[in-house]
Amino acid sequence: MSEVCRAFGISRKTGYKIFNRYQDEGLEALCDRSRRPVRYANQLPEQIERLIVQTKREKPHWGARKVRELLVRKLAGDVRIPAKSTVHAVLDRHGLVSRARTRKRANKAVGTPLSQAVAPNDLWCTDFKGEFRLGDGRYCYPLTVTDQASRYVLACEALESTKEAPVIEAFVRLFKERGLPLAMRSDNGLPSPRPTDSTTCPSCRFGG
């Protein structure tokens, strides 16, 4: 047996299992067997499934919960009552579950293509890079501004909140130090000079 198992690349336990099956069933035992499970989830006796379907057709507005409650009243003590999920699966299998209608939106928002910078100061990108709690329990909101063409970090401000006033102050300081870009883009809308426009000249609002 050891030599045969080595030749076929199987363990001795598997070899003896196949050999014993051959002794009990003959050559048919050596054929591939179905891997289908012996028992299926949500599979019920035919009479119970028929009662579920019949109840739903008589009470089309009932859901799985109410159908199950009726089964409990009728069959309690006689058979094992299936779970609500099993009742729902039976109704779904027979096409008795109504699907929720999906609303079609009349007007879908259409985004604008992202601007591509060719030279430094063509486009600045600004964003709050998440938030984190400090040792004293306060939160810190890092505001970053980068130049898209050069990838240079123009500013990184640790702010106490995302409110407008401190953001404006940070940009005013940055404009005085670096000048004005041709356009700016914000990923989340908060630091943008004009939230309704993803790429706009900051001088419209920050006094540049």
Secondary structure per residue as TSV (DSSP state, phi and psi in degrees):
chain	resnum	aa	ss	phi	psi
A	1	M	-	360.0	-38.5
A	2	S	H	-61.7	-44.0
A	3	E	H	-65.2	-40.5
A	4	V	H	-64.4	-42.3
A	5	C	H	-65.0	-39.3
A	6	R	H	-65.4	-37.9
A	7	A	H	-65.1	-35.5
A	8	F	H	-96.0	-1.3
A	9	G	T	68.8	37.2
A	10	I	-	-124.8	164.1
A	11	S	-	-78.6	162.4
A	12	R	H	-64.8	-33.8
A	13	K	H	-62.1	-43.6
A	14	T	H	-67.0	-38.4
A	15	G	H	-60.9	-46.0
A	16	Y	H	-66.6	-33.5
A	17	K	H	-63.4	-43.5
A	18	I	H	-67.7	-40.1
A	19	F	H	-63.9	-43.9
A	20	N	H	-65.9	-36.4
A	21	R	H	-65.1	-38.2
A	22	Y	H	-64.6	-39.9
A	23	Q	H	-64.9	-33.7
A	24	D	H	-82.1	-37.3
A	25	E	H	-120.0	-8.1
A	26	G	G	84.2	-159.3
A	27	L	G	-62.7	-29.1
A	28	E	G	-61.9	-25.1
A	29	A	G	-68.7	-17.8
A	30	L	G	-88.2	-6.9
A	31	C	S	-77.7	157.0
A	32	D	-	-62.2	138.9
A	33	R	-	-104.8	152.3
A	34	S	-	-65.3	141.0
A	35	R	-	-96.3	9.6
A	36	R	-	-63.3	138.7
A	37	P	-	-66.0	149.7
A	38	V	S	-66.5	-37.0
A	39	R	S	-124.3	139.7
A	40	Y	-	-104.9	144.3
A	41	A	T	-65.6	146.6
A	42	N	T	64.3	17.1
A	43	Q	-	-92.9	127.0
A	44	L	-	-120.1	162.9
A	45	P	-	-58.3	147.1
A	46	E	H	-57.5	-38.1
A	47	Q	H	-65.4	-38.9
A	48	I	H	-68.9	-43.3
A	49	E	H	-63.7	-39.1
A	50	R	H	-65.1	-37.8
A	51	L	H	-67.2	-37.1
A	52	I	H	-63.6	-46.9
A	53	V	H	-64.8	-42.7
A	54	Q	H	-63.3	-41.9
A	55	T	H	-63.6	-42.0
A	56	K	H	-64.4	-39.2
A	57	R	H	-69.7	-30.6
A	58	E	H	-77.5	-32.0
A	59	K	S	-123.3	74.3
A	60	P	T	-62.2	-21.0
A	61	H	T	-87.9	-4.3
A	62	W	-	-79.6	145.2
A	63	G	-	-98.6	-174.2
A	64	A	H	-62.0	-34.6
A	65	R	H	-64.5	-47.2
A	66	K	H	-70.4	-34.9
A	67	V	H	-62.8	-40.6
A	68	R	H	-66.3	-39.1
A	69	E	H	-59.7	-37.8
A	70	L	H	-66.1	-39.1
A	71	L	H	-61.3	-39.8
A	72	V	H	-61.6	-43.5
A	73	R	H	-67.7	-37.3
A	74	K	H	-81.9	-36.5
A	75	L	H	-117.1	0.5
A	76	A	T	-56.0	129.3
A	77	G	T	92.4	-19.6
A	78	D	T	-95.5	-47.3
A	79	V	S	-134.9	167.2
A	80	R	-	-77.4	124.5
A	81	I	-	-79.9	129.1
A	82	P	-	-68.4	157.5
A	83	A	-	-70.4	162.7
A	84	K	H	-60.3	-37.6
A	85	S	H	-64.1	-34.8
A	86	T	H	-69.6	-40.9
A	87	V	H	-61.4	-43.4
A	88	H	H	-61.7	-40.8
A	89	A	H	-62.9	-38.2
A	90	V	H	-65.2	-46.3
A	91	L	H	-62.2	-40.0
A	92	D	H	-66.0	-38.9
A	93	R	H	-64.7	-28.5
A	94	H	T	-96.7	10.0
A	95	G	T	70.1	30.6
A	96	L	-	-107.8	13.7
A	97	V	-	-105.4	120.9
A	98	S	-	-77.5	137.9
A	99	R	-	-93.7	140.6
A	100	A	-	-70.4	137.5
A	101	R	-	-74.2	138.6
A	102	T	-	-96.5	128.4
A	103	R	-	-76.6	137.6
A	104	K	-	-94.3	124.4
A	105	R	-	-76.6	128.9
A	106	A	S	-65.1	-47.5
A	107	N	S	-124.0	117.9
A	108	K	-	-95.9	138.8
A	109	A	-	-67.6	136.4
A	110	V	-	-112.9	120.8
A	111	G	-	-77.7	159.7
A	112	T	-	-97.6	146.5
A	113	P	-	-64.8	145.0
A	114	L	-	-70.9	137.8
A	115	S	-	-73.5	147.3
A	116	Q	-	-115.5	126.2
A	117	A	-	-85.2	140.3
A	118	V	S	-99.4	-37.2
A	119	A	S	-132.1	161.2
A	120	P	T	-55.2	145.1
A	121	N	T	71.6	6.0
A	122	D	S	-71.4	-41.6
A	123	L	E	-149.0	126.6
A	124	W	E	-104.6	143.3
A	125	C	E	-114.6	128.3
A	126	T	E	-125.9	147.1
A	127	D	E	-167.2	152.2
A	128	F	E	-88.6	120.7
A	129	K	-	-89.2	67.8
A	130	G	-	73.3	-159.3
A	131	E	-	-154.9	156.8
A	132	F	E	-152.8	156.5
A	133	R	E	-93.6	136.9
A	134	L	-	-84.6	174.0
A	135	G	T	-63.0	-28.6
A	136	D	T	-88.6	7.5
A	137	G	S	94.1	-12.6
A	138	R	-	-78.9	158.3
A	139	Y	E	-97.2	148.7
A	140	C	E	-118.7	132.9
A	141	Y	E	-117.4	101.9
A	142	P	E	-76.1	118.0
A	143	L	E	-99.4	123.0
A	144	T	E	-119.0	147.4
A	145	V	E	-132.8	124.7
A	146	T	E	-127.3	153.1
A	147	D	E	-88.9	124.8
A	148	Q	T	-65.6	-39.0
A	149	A	T	-70.4	-47.2
A	150	S	T	-93.8	-13.9
A	151	R	-	63.8	19.7
A	152	Y	-	-78.8	134.9
A	153	V	E	-81.7	110.4
A	154	L	E	-82.7	-31.8
A	155	A	E	-156.9	148.5
A	156	C	E	-145.5	99.1
A	157	E	E	-105.9	131.9
A	158	A	E	-93.0	104.1
A	159	L	E	-104.7	154.4
A	160	E	S	-81.1	-18.1
A	161	S	-	-157.3	176.7
A	162	T	-	-102.9	17.9
A	163	K	-	-66.2	160.4
A	164	E	H	-65.9	-42.7
A	165	A	H	-58.1	-53.4
A	166	P	H	-64.5	-29.1
A	167	V	H	-67.6	-43.7
A	168	I	H	-61.2	-43.7
A	169	E	H	-59.8	-40.6
A	170	A	H	-65.0	-39.9
A	171	F	H	-70.8	-36.9
A	172	V	H	-60.9	-43.1
A	173	R	H	-62.9	-40.9
A	174	L	H	-66.7	-42.2
A	175	F	H	-63.7	-38.9
A	176	K	H	-65.7	-32.8
A	177	E	H	-84.7	-40.3
A	178	R	H	-110.6	-11.4
A	179	G	-	88.3	-169.5
A	180	L	-	-109.6	135.4
A	181	P	-	-80.7	168.7
A	182	L	S	-70.7	-33.1
A	183	A	E	-156.9	161.9
A	184	M	E	-133.4	153.1
A	185	R	E	-135.7	135.2
A	186	S	E	-117.3	135.1
A	187	D	S	-76.6	-35.3
A	188	N	S	-114.4	1.7
A	189	G	S	88.1	-22.2
A	190	L	S	-68.6	-49.2
A	191	P	S	-84.3	-3.1
A	192	S	-	-66.5	138.9
A	193	P	S	-59.4	-32.3
A	194	R	S	-139.3	97.2
A	195	P	T	-57.0	-22.6
A	196	T	T	-80.7	-6.2
A	197	D	-	-135.2	122.2
A	198	S	S	-75.3	-21.7
A	199	T	S	-134.2	107.9
A	200	T	B	-148.5	159.1
A	201	C	-	-75.3	123.1
A	202	P	T	-69.1	-15.8
A	203	S	H	-67.9	-14.9
A	204	C	H	-63.2	-27.8
A	205	R	H	-125.0	-28.1
A	206	F	H	-98.8	16.7
A	207	G	-	70.8	30.9
A	208	G	-	-82.2	360.0
